[in-house]
Amino acid sequence: MDNAVQDLPFLKMHGAGNDFVVIDARRGVRAPTAAEVRAIGDRHRGVGFDQLAVIGPGQEADADLTFWNADGSLSDACGNATRCVASLLMDEAGAERIALRTGRGVLEGVRDAGVVSVNMGPPVLNWREIPLAEDVDLDALPIEGAPSAVGMGNPHCVFFVEDAAAVDLPTFGPTIEHHPLYPQRTNVEIVQVLDRQTLRQRTWERGAGETLACGSGACAVAVAASRRGLAERRVSIRLDGGTLGLDWRDDGVWMSGPVAHVFSGTFTASFLEGAV
Ligand SMILES: N[C@H](CCC[C@H](N)C(=O)O)C(=O)O
């Protein structure tokens, strides 16, 4: 068995500016080690990403997905990356529907009239499953600003404000990401309600910092806004990197949005051998 490190092919993709390195480990290509994930994520010495998605051979689905954040932590959900990979695999199969197993179960992707949508599953509205550190009111957490807590396979803390642009997110975001109420840290969303069908969202992501878009975060925002009576269950959410369509249906929260395959490349064996 040749144990020499091999070159590693990858794709660079983004969904509304939320950017990903995608590694297809279905046919003999190996998944990266945690050290290689960190090296790949270096925006100067590697390629950089908000998340790295590894496609594995499907167990009860067309493919499995594993998501790493830029800081090397794992996440059970990544909506924009799930949509990007769904598009890639539907193109490959010539299909209009695909099933992807993620950390929160098997999600369905569809393409209709060129628009790619993913059912991100039902929201988690039980504090133990999000999880939170103690029994709290999910629609008014004991944090200044009384945010909402929603799980989408990953935790989200959603704040509704008058002016989203006025929030100093690089300062505010980390204080909430690391708040003791979230034993596994949390993603943080700042939302301004423009009307009952249109929301503006800014995002501080767990393990990635401020991103141009966050799909699972947009799902959490749509659920929180509807539960608070601030918006319909079907909304458009305007993020820094583009617009996502959300529809909280009986079978789950559906998210639609743009997909881009920017380039494909190869990480050289010498680069990977240097990963520490
Ligand atoms: N960008 C991703 C969210 C990644 C979530 C990750 N930051 C975490 O939960 O740790 C999305 O489109 O859903």
The ligand as a Gaussian input file, in Angstrom:
#p B3LYP/6-31G(d) Opt

LIG

0 1
 N      -22.402000      28.827000       6.319000
 C      -23.231000      27.733000       6.779000
 C      -23.365000      27.711000       8.267000
 C      -22.229000      27.012000       8.870000
 C      -22.512000      26.874000      10.323000
 C      -21.247000      26.749000      11.115000
 N      -20.612000      28.050000      11.271000
 C      -21.543000      26.165000      12.476000
 O      -22.710000      25.902000      12.760000
 O      -20.587000      25.943000      13.212000
 C      -24.613000      27.732000       6.158000
 O      -24.758000      28.222000       5.030000
 O      -25.537000      27.181000       6.800000

